[in-house]
Amino acid sequence: MPGWVPWVVAGLVALLLLDRLLLRLEQKGWIFYRRTRGPRGGATYHVREMASVFDPGIKYVQEEIVEEEAEQDESGEPLGD
């Protein structure tokens, strides 16, 4: 057996264990990882605003998203993705 095979197997096992650890932390509510969608950040809004300088069509998308978020805040229902 070549010398690199045990290293590859050990690496795969380490990745699997790391995945399980991160899923456990997510289950406890400490992090957002794979199964839970994180909160929408304000950074996305600012990136779209800067992009609208170069592509004015994005401005309409930005306005629509802000309106949908306002409607969701008023109704209390989650947005349909």
C-alpha positions in Angstrom: 0.0 0.0 0.0 1.5 3.4 -0.9 2.4 5.8 1.9 -0.1 8.4 0.9 -3.2 6.2 1.4 -3.3 6.3 5.2 -3.0 10.1 5.0 -5.9 10.4 2.6 -8.1 8.1 4.8 -7.1 10.1 7.9 -8.0 13.3 6.2 -11.4 12.0 5.2 -12.1 10.8 8.7 -11.0 14.2 10.1 -13.4 16.0 7.7 -16.2 13.7 8.6 -15.6 14.3 12.3 -15.4 18.1 11.8 -18.7 18.0 9.9 -20.4 16.1 12.7 -18.9 18.6 15.3 -20.2 21.6 13.3 -23.7 19.9 12.9 -23.8 19.4 16.7 -22.9 23.0 17.3 -25.6 24.1 14.9 -28.1 21.8 16.6 -27.4 23.6 19.9 -27.9 26.9 18.2 -24.4 28.2 18.6 -23.6 28.5 14.8 -25.3 28.5 11.4 -23.7 25.8 9.3 -25.6 23.6 6.8 -29.2 23.1 7.9 -30.1 26.4 9.4 -30.3 29.6 7.4 -28.6 32.5 9.0 -30.1 35.9 9.5 -30.1 38.3 6.6 -27.3 40.7 7.1 -27.2 44.4 6.2 -24.0 43.8 4.2 -25.9 42.3 1.3 -28.0 45.4 1.1 -24.9 47.6 0.8 -23.3 45.3 -1.8 -26.4 45.6 -4.0 -26.5 49.4 -3.5 -22.8 49.6 -4.8 -23.6 47.3 -7.7 -26.5 49.5 -8.7 -23.9 52.2 -9.6 -22.6 50.0 -12.4 -25.9 48.3 -13.3 -29.0 50.5 -12.7 -31.3 47.5 -13.3 -30.3 46.2 -9.9 -31.9 49.2 -8.2 -35.3 47.8 -9.1 -34.4 44.4 -7.6 -33.1 46.2 -4.4 -36.4 48.1 -4.1 -38.4 44.9 -4.5 -36.4 43.1 -1.9 -36.8 45.9 0.6 -40.6 46.0 0.0 -40.8 42.2 0.5 -38.9 42.4 3.7 -41.2 45.2 4.9 -44.2 43.1 4.1 -42.8 40.1 5.9 -42.1 42.3 9.0 -45.7 43.5 9.0 -47.3 40.1 8.4 -44.9 38.0 10.5 -44.8 35.3 7.9 -41.5 34.1 6.4 -40.6 35.0 2.9 -41.4 32.4 0.2 -38.0 31.3 -1.3 
